[in-house]
Structure formats: C-alpha cells, structure tokens
Amino acid sequence: MIRRAWRRARKEVLTSYEFGTPLGRRVYDLRHTCLTNWLNAGVPPATVAEWAGNSVPVLLSTYARCVDGQLHDLKRRIEQAGELPDPAAATG
C-alpha cells in the first residue's frame, strides 16, 4: 500500500525523465540521500550515526563509499593542523 502511494506521489511531482531514474524510487532512498549529503557536507560520522539511529560502524560500512568531494578541504585542514606558531613572533 505504501509503495503504491509512493509511486503515485513520485509520478505526480517528478518529470517523466526523473521518474525513470532511481530518484526517490524507494522511501529508503530519501534517507540514504540525506545521510550521504550530511556526510559530504562534513558532518562528523558519529553525529550522523546518532541522528540516523545507527552505530558508527554500521553507518560507515554503508556510506563510506558515498563520501565524495572533501579531499581538498581535508588536505588543507591537515596542513593547517601541522603548522606551529613561530616562537619569535610570539615573544615580539
């Protein structure tokens, strides 16, 4: 019953092209998209797992391969974390 209602709703709001794609094919797909977007936005996995009602291992086993587009930012953050203040500048 829910699947039929979901299919009708998708057909009413999506274009015929969108309807033919996996976009929201199952209600679960919306959850998957949401969690993937949170992870890709940089929300820590422990936080996403808590919000989703999952454990971190379950979350990462499912979604780790979906995380994308963060490499540049992560490299920058690692480089910044390794920078130490100049002691000469601190003493004035």
C-alpha positions in Angstrom: 0.0 0.0 0.0 2.8 2.5 0.9 4.7 1.5 -2.2 1.7 2.3 -4.5 1.1 5.6 -2.8 4.8 6.5 -3.0 4.8 5.6 -6.7 1.7 7.7 -7.4 3.3 10.6 -5.5 6.5 10.4 -7.4 4.6 10.3 -10.7 2.7 13.4 -9.8 5.7 15.5 -8.7 8.6 14.3 -10.9 9.1 14.8 -14.6 8.9 11.7 -16.7 12.7 11.7 -17.0 13.1 12.0 -13.2 10.5 9.3 -12.6 12.5 6.9 -14.8 15.6 7.4 -12.7 16.3 6.0 -9.3 15.5 9.4 -7.7 13.4 8.5 -4.7 12.4 5.2 -6.1 12.0 3.8 -2.6 11.3 5.8 0.6 14.5 4.5 1.9 16.4 6.3 -0.9 15.4 9.6 0.6 17.1 8.6 3.9 20.1 7.3 2.0 20.4 10.6 0.2 20.0 12.6 3.3 22.7 10.7 5.2 25.1 10.9 2.2 24.5 14.6 2.0 25.3 15.1 5.7 28.5 13.1 5.4 29.5 15.0 2.2 28.8 18.3 4.0 31.4 17.3 6.6 29.1 16.4 9.5 31.1 14.0 11.7 30.1 10.4 11.2 29.4 9.9 14.9 26.9 12.8 14.7 25.3 11.4 11.5 25.1 8.0 13.1 23.4 9.4 16.2 20.9 11.4 14.1 20.2 8.3 12.0 19.9 5.9 14.9 22.8 3.8 13.7 26.1 2.9 15.1 29.2 4.4 13.5 30.4 1.0 12.2 27.0 0.4 10.5 26.9 3.9 9.1 30.5 3.7 7.7 30.0 0.2 6.3 27.1 1.5 4.3 28.0 5.1 3.5 31.9 5.3 3.4 31.9 4.7 -0.3 29.4 7.6 -0.9 31.5 10.3 0.7 33.0 12.5 -2.0 34.3 15.9 -2.7 36.1 16.5 0.6 39.7 15.7 -0.3 40.8 19.3 -0.9 39.3 20.6 2.3 40.7 17.6 4.3 44.2 18.2 3.0 44.0 21.8 3.9 42.9 21.0 7.4 45.7 18.5 7.9 48.2 21.1 6.7 46.9 23.8 9.0 46.9 21.4 12.0 50.6 20.7 11.4 51.5 24.4 11.4 53.2 25.5 14.6 53.3 29.1 15.7 56.6 31.0 15.2 58.1 31.3 18.7 60.0 34.5 17.6 56.7 36.1 16.6 55.1 35.2 20.0 57.8 36.9 22.0 57.6 40.1 20.0 
